[in-house]
Amino acid sequence: MVEAKVAKSAPAKAEVKDDVKVKKVRSKSAKRPFARLYAKAIFTGYKRGLRNQHENTSLLQIEGCTTKEDAWFYVGKKCAFVYKGKRYQASAGNKAKKSK
């Protein structure tokens, strides 16, 4: 009787291995590189002829933009002049030195 139980239990273990679902372990996907939503540029001047300049059209040298086809993407887009403002420092009594 003991032998019959051992014989029956061995195939049962094999069946359990077949029925077990193997879970796929998700590997961490490679992180996408950081994508800026803006492009740095240098203000080079205004649109101008030999004698007249037109202040309503600015000329910018955009970082990473080398061809005319690349430049057409930026035509008509808005731009922002970003600068560092004054840093204010608290001073006791002397109100003349409010900013550095």
Secondary structure, DSSP 8 states (H G I E B T S, - for coil): -HHHHHHHHHHHHHHHHHHS----------------SS--EEEEEEEE-SS-EEEEEEEEEETT--SHHHHHHHTT-----------B---SS-TT--B-
